[in-house]
């Protein structure tokens, strides 16, 4: 495939294998296969190195986990190879439901999507890192979303209770649903994938 670096293509291949293996809901599988089908046509890659935030000091701990699944180990290996290219950013649009330590205790990075290593508007693939004992604010967005969780941590959808997907846990956020996450006594690390099909959705950014 032309137009995409070998490192990023290796990540895309590993991400598809892992998302597809662990997706449980019918909606998740449909969304993931649509997203990765669209990725067969590469976008433009952003040149240059990325940048980190202070919370990235927790990245090595987050990446040091035990799993019996080759697909997850492969995904982390491929992520390590591209991580120096990522622009880690803070979320700025918060509603007060976040914890007091949220600003310095979290970071999002777009891998593919607006401002990502591969800059495009039709889909987003990214990652969230949080220090221990941090609560992400309640938020919602028009695109549907599939999570692949690679750490301990808790998540909530709508008015439901908090649940723990565990390492390799995957779940589906319907369009427009309010959702949140919080770390426990260890860093939280999770990938997310969204299909931004509508023009108004394509202009949105994960860190806004």
C-alpha positions, 0 to 999 in steps of 0.5 A: 500500500502506497502513501502510508509508512511501514510503521503506521501500516503495521499499527493499523494491521495490529489494531484491526486484529485486536479490535476485531478479536475483542469486539463483542457487540454486533454494532462494534464489529460493524463499526470496526470493519467499516473503519478499517475498510476505509483505512485501505485508502491511506491519507496524508501523513503529518511529518515531524516528531510529536510531543508529550505531556507530563502525564506521559510519565505513566506511559511505560507503566501503562504499557507494562502489562501481562496478557496471554493474547498475542494480538494485544502484545503485538498492538502494544509493540506497534504502538510503541513504534509510532508513539514518538510521532504522537501529539499528546493533548489535554481535553479543554471542553469540560463540564465540572464532572471531572476530578480536580487532578484531571487537567494534569492527569490525562492526555489524548492522542489522535493516531489517525484522524484530525491532527493525527499522524495520518490526518483525515476527517472520515474516521478517528483512531486514538488513545487516552492515558490517565494517571491513577485515580483520575476521572474523565468528564462526562461527554458525548459526541455524534459519532458512534465509538468502539473502545478497546481497553488495555488496562484496569479502569472503570467506564460508564454509559448514560445513567448506568453504573460504572463497569470494568472491562478489564484488559482486552475489554471492548464496548460500544458507545452509541451515537450521542450517549453520555459516557465517562471513564475513571482510573483506579490505583493504576494508570488507565490506557485505552484505544478508541475508534470512531467513524465520523460519517457526517460533515458536521462530525468530521470537523470535530476534534477529540480534544475539543 
